[in-house]
């Protein structure tokens, strides 16, 4: 199978500087909050880091066989063993993930990833009032 290369520099990205990962079920998840965009990339896509839990990252990961790339939330950049959730989607930016994409969240009780339709990503743009 041949990998499909996407030139992120030539693809229109959103103007979003950070994203919020929202868990509608509890409102108190460690994943709730703002993931600020870093000045780096991983697998050719932007990387975001949680503003309070600095080890948490949102990034795109393509498996070795180059199929079914996914946006993941993991405790550490590039750490597949610590992936907490993921959505299979080839978007060049997390804000462009299809609304039809399903997020899968790791469930410790069953030791597997379960679909969770309650998770959403939203673009957060700081207003001038936020910086005061």
N, CA, C and O of each residue as an XYZ file, in Angstrom:
528
protein
N       0.839     -1.180      0.000
C       0.000      0.000      0.000
C       0.881      1.240      0.000
O       1.873      1.302      0.727
N       0.530      2.198     -0.792
C       1.300      3.423     -0.909
C       0.725      4.494      0.020
O      -0.493      4.656      0.103
N       1.602      5.225      0.718
C       1.155      6.303      1.604
C       0.717      7.496      0.777
O       1.315      7.807     -0.254
N      -0.309      8.147      1.227
C      -0.779      9.355      0.563
C      -0.166     10.551      1.282
O      -0.413     10.749      2.472
N       0.615     11.335      0.589
C       1.251     12.501      1.187
C       0.371     13.727      0.999
O      -0.095     14.011     -0.104
N       0.158     14.432      2.069
C      -0.609     15.669      2.013
C       0.329     16.800      2.387
O       0.921     16.784      3.466
N       0.470     17.771      1.517
C       1.318     18.923      1.790
C       0.514     19.906      2.634
O      -0.297     20.674      2.115
N       0.752     19.870      3.934
C      -0.007     20.719      4.855
C       0.214     22.195      4.541
O      -0.698     23.003      4.718
N       1.409     22.562      4.077
C       1.692     23.960      3.777
C       0.868     24.480      2.600
O       0.660     25.686      2.474
N       0.406     23.589      1.751
C      -0.384     24.007      0.593
C      -1.873     23.776      0.795
O      -2.677     24.065     -0.091
N      -2.238     23.260      1.951
C      -3.642     22.987      2.249
C      -4.159     24.053      3.197
O      -3.504     24.386      4.185
N      -5.324     24.581      2.898
C      -5.882     25.637      3.753
C      -6.207     25.073      5.128
O      -6.985     24.127      5.253
N      -5.610     25.655      6.153
C      -5.894     25.266      7.527
C      -6.831     26.284      8.155
O      -7.008     27.389      7.643
N      -7.418     25.898      9.256
C      -8.268     26.843      9.979
C      -7.381     27.886     10.628
O      -6.167     27.701     10.718
N      -7.966     28.968     11.075
C      -7.202     30.002     11.764
C      -7.172     29.747     13.265
O      -6.720     30.599     14.031
N      -7.644     28.596     13.685
C      -7.721     28.278     15.096
C      -6.325     28.123     15.702
O      -5.510     27.351     15.195
N      -6.054     28.836     16.758
C      -4.765     28.754     17.439
C      -4.789     27.712     18.546
O      -3.738     27.242     18.981
N      -5.970     27.353     18.999
C      -6.084     26.322     20.027
C      -7.443     25.661     19.899
O      -8.348     26.190     19.254
N      -7.571     24.522     20.510
C      -8.836     23.798     20.467
C      -9.276     23.451     21.880
O      -8.457     23.379     22.797
N     -10.550     23.241     22.044
C     -11.076     22.738     23.299
C     -11.619     21.346     23.041
O     -12.349     21.131     22.073
N     -11.268     20.401     23.898
C     -11.842     19.069     23.824
C     -12.894     19.003     24.919
O     -12.571     19.117     26.101
N     -14.121     18.825     24.540
C     -15.221     18.908     25.476
C     -15.850     17.550     25.705
O     -16.177     16.844     24.751
N     -16.019     17.187     26.941
C     -16.705     15.953     27.294
C     -18.041     16.357     27.888
O     -18.116     16.806     29.031
N     -19.096     16.192     27.101
C     -20.421     16.645     27.516
C     -20.993     15.827     28.672
O     -21.953     16.254     29.315
N     -20.417     14.661     28.941
C     -21.010     13.777     29.942
C     -20.720     14.215     31.375
O     -21.592     14.105     32.237
N     -19.510     14.710     31.645
C     -19.160     15.002     33.027
C     -18.838     16.464     33.277
O     -19.164     17.008     34.331
N     -18.211     17.082     32.327
C     -17.794     18.463     32.530
C     -16.604     18.574     33.466
O     -16.152     19.683     33.751
N     -16.083     17.448     33.953
C     -14.958     17.500     34.887
C     -13.807     16.604     34.458
O     -12.912     16.316     35.252
N     -13.827     16.174     33.233
C     -12.785     15.287     32.733
C     -11.444     16.003     32.699
O     -11.386     17.211     32.468
N     -10.366     15.260     32.927
C      -9.026     15.824     32.843
C      -8.748     16.333     31.436
O      -7.888     17.192     31.238
N      -9.478     15.800     30.457
C      -9.272     16.204     29.077
C      -9.985     17.495     28.729
O      -9.663     18.122     27.719
N     -10.945     17.905     29.540
C     -11.615     19.179     29.295
C     -10.586     20.293     29.384
O      -9.683     20.246     30.220
N     -10.718     21.266     28.547
C      -9.823     22.405     28.604
C      -9.261     22.742     27.250
O      -9.649     22.166     26.234
N      -8.359     23.668     27.249
C      -7.786     24.188     26.018
C      -6.474     23.489     25.719
O      -5.601     23.367     26.578
N      -6.357     23.033     24.484
C      -5.114     22.472     23.975
C      -4.522     23.532     23.047
O      -5.038     23.760     21.953
N      -3.447     24.175     23.479
C      -2.838     25.252     22.698
C      -1.962     24.675     21.585
O      -1.253     23.687     21.773
N      -2.034     25.312     20.442
C      -1.231     24.866     19.290
C       0.237     25.175     19.552
O       0.589     26.283     19.955
N       1.081     24.184     19.319
C       2.521     24.340     19.487
C       3.159     24.692     18.151
O       2.550     24.514     17.095
N       4.358     25.179     18.204
C       5.083     25.541     16.995
C       5.875     24.325     16.491
O       7.082     24.403     16.266
N       5.176     23.220     16.324
C       5.787     21.988     15.849
C       4.721     21.154     15.149
O       3.530     21.455     15.220
N       5.163     20.114     14.481
C       4.212     19.211     13.830
C       4.622     17.773     14.122
O       5.735     17.500     14.570
N       3.694     16.869     13.857
C       3.941     15.441     14.018
C       3.197     14.749     12.885
O       2.011     15.004     12.680
N       3.862     13.896     12.163
C       3.280     13.249     10.977
C       2.669     14.271     10.019
O       1.648     14.007      9.384
N       3.302     15.433      9.922
C       2.877     16.453      8.971
C       1.661     17.254      9.368
O       1.102     17.969      8.536
N       1.231     17.156     10.620
C       0.048     17.879     11.096
C       0.423     18.682     12.350
O       1.416     18.376     13.010
N      -0.376     19.712     12.677
C      -0.083     20.512     13.876
C      -0.248     19.699     15.161
O      -0.967     18.700     15.193
N       0.430     20.146     16.211
C       0.384     19.510     17.522
C      -0.177     20.508     18.524
O       0.135     21.698     18.476
N      -1.011     20.008     19.433
C      -1.613     20.834     20.475
C      -1.292     20.221     21.836
O      -1.247     18.999     21.974
N      -1.064     21.089     22.863
C      -0.770     20.609     24.212
C      -1.756     21.228     25.196
O      -2.098     22.406     25.091
N      -2.207     20.422     26.152
C      -3.173     20.872     27.153
C      -2.573     22.005     27.968
O      -1.398     21.959     28.331
N      -3.377     23.020     28.256
C      -2.854     24.189     28.957
C      -2.560     23.938     30.441
O      -1.752     24.658     31.029
N      -3.190     22.944     31.053
C      -2.938     22.640     32.472
C      -2.194     21.323     32.665
O      -1.328     21.224     33.534
N      -2.516     20.330     31.877
C      -1.895     19.003     31.973
C      -0.929     18.870     30.798
O      -1.269     18.304     29.760
N       0.272     19.398     30.980
C       1.206     19.583     29.862
C       1.659     18.307     29.180
O       2.217     18.366     28.085
N       1.438     17.161     29.792
C       1.837     15.929     29.107
C       0.786     15.491     28.083
O       1.085     14.674     27.212
N      -0.437     16.020     28.172
C      -1.504     15.651     27.235
C      -1.356     16.407     25.920
O      -1.221     17.631     25.900
N      -1.384     15.659     24.827
C      -1.249     16.245     23.492
C      -2.366     15.748     22.585
O      -2.868     14.634     22.739
N      -2.743     16.598     21.638
C      -3.615     16.215     20.531
C      -2.734     16.285     19.295
O      -2.137     17.322     19.007
N      -2.655     15.175     18.566
C      -1.823     15.142     17.369
C      -2.315     14.051     16.428
O      -3.073     13.165     16.822
N      -1.875     14.131     15.187
C      -2.232     13.148     14.169
C      -1.165     12.064     14.140
O       0.029     12.353     14.221
N      -1.598     10.826     14.026
C      -0.652      9.723     13.961
C      -1.057      8.778     12.836
O      -2.212      8.364     12.733
N      -0.096      8.453     12.011
C      -0.333      7.521     10.911
C       0.413      6.232     11.242
O       1.613      6.273     11.512
N      -0.272      5.088     11.228
C       0.413      3.831     11.541
C       1.459      3.490     10.487
O       1.512      4.095      9.417
N       2.271      2.526     10.812
C       3.371      2.131      9.928
C       2.877      1.768      8.535
O       3.555      2.065      7.551
N       1.717      1.137      8.426
C       1.221      0.741      7.104
C       0.535      1.886      6.363
O       0.019      1.688      5.263
N       0.524      3.078      6.954
C       0.033      4.307      6.336
C      -1.478      4.325      6.082
O      -1.962      5.192      5.355
N      -2.206      3.418      6.646
C      -3.657      3.444      6.465
C      -4.335      3.881      7.752
O      -3.788      3.724      8.844
N      -5.513      4.422      7.611
C      -6.337      4.790      8.758
C      -5.612      5.643      9.791
O      -5.520      5.269     10.960
N      -5.101      6.783      9.359
C      -4.512      7.719     10.298
C      -5.578      8.241     11.249
O      -6.767      8.226     10.932
N      -5.142      8.702     12.417
C      -6.100      9.142     13.429
C      -5.562     10.329     14.207
O      -4.354     10.481     14.387
N      -6.478     11.162     14.660
C      -6.158     12.213     15.615
C      -6.281     11.587     16.989
O      -7.302     10.978     17.309
N      -5.248     11.734     17.803
C      -5.225     11.087     19.107
C      -5.015     12.101     20.224
O      -4.458     13.179     20.020
N      -5.475     11.722     21.401
C      -5.146     12.433     22.634
C      -4.347     11.435     23.449
O      -4.836     10.354     23.777
N      -3.114     11.801     23.774
C      -2.238     10.869     24.478
C      -1.413     11.602     25.521
O      -1.182     12.808     25.435
N      -0.984     10.840     26.496
C      -0.122     11.353     27.553
C       1.314     11.264     27.053
O       2.052     10.342     27.400
N       1.690     12.227     26.242
C       3.009     12.243     25.636
C       2.901     12.211     24.127
O       2.136     11.423     23.573
N       3.649     13.048     23.469
C       3.619     13.144     22.016
C       4.210     11.885     21.392
O       5.348     11.513     21.677
N       3.425     11.236     20.540
C       3.881     10.054     19.833
C       3.847      8.784     20.658
O       4.402      7.766     20.245
N       3.214      8.822     21.800
C       3.189      7.662     22.696
C       1.929      6.840     22.484
O       0.906      7.092     23.120
N       2.000      5.851     21.588
C       0.814      5.054     21.281
C       0.354      4.225     22.471
O      -0.826      3.886     22.564
N       1.260      3.892     23.382
C       0.870      3.084     24.539
C       0.067      3.888     25.559
O      -0.574      3.311     26.437
N       0.096      5.209     25.448
C      -0.648      6.030     26.403
C      -1.785      6.802     25.737
O      -2.217      7.837     26.245
N      -2.271      6.298     24.597
C      -3.388      6.943     23.918
C      -4.650      6.793     24.757
O      -5.014      5.689     25.163
N      -5.307      7.913     25.011
C      -6.531      7.921     25.807
C      -7.771      7.916     24.938
O      -8.800      7.347     25.301
N      -7.660      8.558     23.785
C      -8.791      8.615     22.867
C      -8.284      8.909     21.468
O      -7.186      9.434     21.288
N      -9.099      8.563     20.478
C      -8.715      8.828     19.103
C      -9.952      8.887     18.217
O     -11.009      8.353     18.551
N      -9.786      9.560     17.065
C     -10.812      9.611     16.024
C     -10.107      9.345     14.703
O      -9.167     10.053     14.341
N     -10.555      8.333     13.989
C      -9.953      7.995     12.696
C     -10.443      9.021     11.676
O     -11.628      9.076     11.349
N      -9.512      9.828     11.183
C      -9.834     10.874     10.211
C      -8.524     11.401      9.661
O      -7.568     11.574     10.418
N      -8.454     11.660      8.366
C      -7.238     12.109      7.702
C      -7.141     13.638      7.594
O      -6.333     14.149      6.820
N      -7.947     14.358      8.353
C      -7.971     15.823      8.269
C      -6.584     16.411      8.523
O      -5.802     15.857      9.295
N      -6.284     17.530      7.873
C      -4.984     18.178      8.059
C      -4.940     19.029      9.319
O      -3.874     19.507      9.706
N      -6.072     19.220      9.956
C      -6.166     20.016     11.182
C      -7.303     19.407     12.013
O      -8.301     18.972     11.440
N      -7.181     19.365     13.336
C      -8.247     18.734     14.121
C      -9.603     19.422     13.984
O     -10.639     18.792     14.199
N      -9.607     20.692     13.633
C     -10.879     21.392     13.466
C     -11.580     20.972     12.177
O     -12.747     21.301     11.964
N     -10.867     20.249     11.321
C     -11.452     19.777     10.061
C     -11.861     18.308     10.130
O     -12.234     17.718      9.117
N     -11.790     17.714     11.333
C     -12.245     16.332     11.496
C     -13.729     16.289     11.165
O     -14.497     17.142     11.611
N     -14.122     15.316     10.398
C     -15.517     15.193      9.983
C     -16.442     15.103     11.189
O     -16.134     14.409     12.159
N     -17.576     15.801     11.134
C     -18.546     15.686     12.223
C     -19.093     14.266     12.354
O     -19.655     13.904     13.388
N     -18.927     13.464     11.301
C     -19.369     12.072     11.340
C     -18.333     11.146     11.969
O     -18.631      9.981     12.233
N     -17.123     11.644     12.211
C     -16.077     10.815     12.805
C     -16.451     10.484     14.252
O     -16.988     11.325     14.973
N     -16.164      9.277     14.654
C     -16.455      8.835     16.020
C     -15.187      8.871     16.856
O     -14.140      8.386     16.425
N     -15.276      9.442     18.043
C     -14.172      9.402     18.996
C     -14.277      8.112     19.788
O     -15.363      7.722     20.217
N     -13.151      7.457     19.980
C     -13.074      6.248     20.796
C     -12.253      6.578     22.036
O     -11.162      7.138     21.939
N     -12.788      6.225     23.196
C     -12.166      6.555     24.479
C     -11.798      5.260     25.192
O     -12.580      4.310     25.232
N     -10.592      5.241     25.754
C     -10.148      4.046     26.463
C     -10.933      3.880     27.758
O     -11.039      4.807     28.562
N     -11.476      2.696     27.943
C     -12.237      2.365     29.142
C     -11.423      1.359     29.959
O     -11.206      0.229     29.521
N     -10.972      1.777     31.150
C     -10.122      0.913     31.981
C     -10.850     -0.343     32.438
O     -10.244     -1.409     32.546
N     -12.134     -0.224     32.705
C     -12.896     -1.362     33.201
C     -12.900     -2.516     32.204
O     -12.664     -3.667     32.571
N     -13.169     -2.198     30.946
C     -13.225     -3.244     29.924
C     -11.891     -3.433     29.193
O     -11.740     -4.367     28.404
N     -10.921     -2.544     29.457
C      -9.609     -2.581     28.825
C      -9.720     -2.555     27.297
O      -9.063     -3.321     26.593
N     -10.581     -1.639     26.807
C     -10.739     -1.477     25.361
C     -11.212     -0.063     25.056
O     -11.631      0.673     25.949
N     -11.138      0.304     23.784
C     -11.626      1.605     23.346
C     -13.103      1.483     22.992
O     -13.506      0.578     22.260
N     -13.905      2.405     23.521
C     -15.342      2.408     23.272
C     -15.736      3.708     22.584
O     -15.186      4.767     22.885
N     -16.680      3.627     21.668
C     -17.173      4.816     20.960
C     -17.852      5.744     21.952
O     -18.588      5.296     22.832
N     -17.599      7.044     21.806
C     -18.223      8.046     22.671
C     -18.635      9.238     21.815
O     -17.792     10.042     21.418
N     -19.915      9.351     21.535
C     -20.417     10.427     20.677
C     -20.539     11.744     21.428
O     -20.884     12.760     20.824
N     -20.266     11.755     22.726
C     -20.402     12.986     23.521
C     -19.206     13.909     23.401
O     -19.293     15.071     23.799
N     -18.093     13.430     22.864
C     -16.888     14.244     22.774
C     -16.945     15.155     21.564
O     -17.362     14.747     20.480
N     -16.526     16.377     21.762
C     -16.492     17.338     20.667
C     -15.226     18.172     20.739
O     -14.624     18.317     21.803
N     -14.832     18.711     19.613
C     -13.745     19.683     19.529
C     -14.352     21.010     19.123
O     -15.254     21.057     18.286
N     -13.870     22.069     19.701
C     -14.336     23.391     19.326
C     -13.140     24.322     19.232
O     -12.185     24.203     20.000
N     -13.199     25.245     18.291
C     -12.136     26.222     18.150
C     -12.314     27.294     19.221
O     -13.419     27.788     19.446
N     -11.227     27.638     19.866
C     -11.242     28.670     20.890
C     -10.314     29.774     20.435
O      -9.121     29.550     20.229
N     -10.859     30.953     20.279
C     -10.043     32.105     19.890
C     -10.117     33.110     21.024
O     -11.190     33.614     21.356
N      -8.964     33.394     21.613
C      -8.913     34.302     22.754
C      -9.367     35.692     22.341
O      -8.967     36.222     21.304
N     -10.208     36.261     23.180
C     -10.633     37.639     22.927
C      -9.685     38.579     23.650
O      -8.848     38.134     24.435
N      -9.806     39.856     23.397
C      -8.935     40.824     24.070
C      -9.201     40.827     25.567
O      -8.303     41.142     26.348
N     -10.413     40.484     25.984
C     -10.745     40.431     27.414
C     -10.013     39.268     28.087
O      -9.691     39.351     29.272
N      -9.742     38.174     27.339
C      -9.061     37.017     27.902
C      -7.606     37.329     28.223
O      -7.028     36.700     29.109
N      -7.016     38.261     27.542
C      -5.602     38.543     27.733
C      -5.345     39.595     28.803
O      -4.191     39.927     29.076
N      -6.396     40.122     29.409
C      -6.216     41.146     30.440
C      -6.087     40.525     31.799
O      -5.929     41.237     32.791
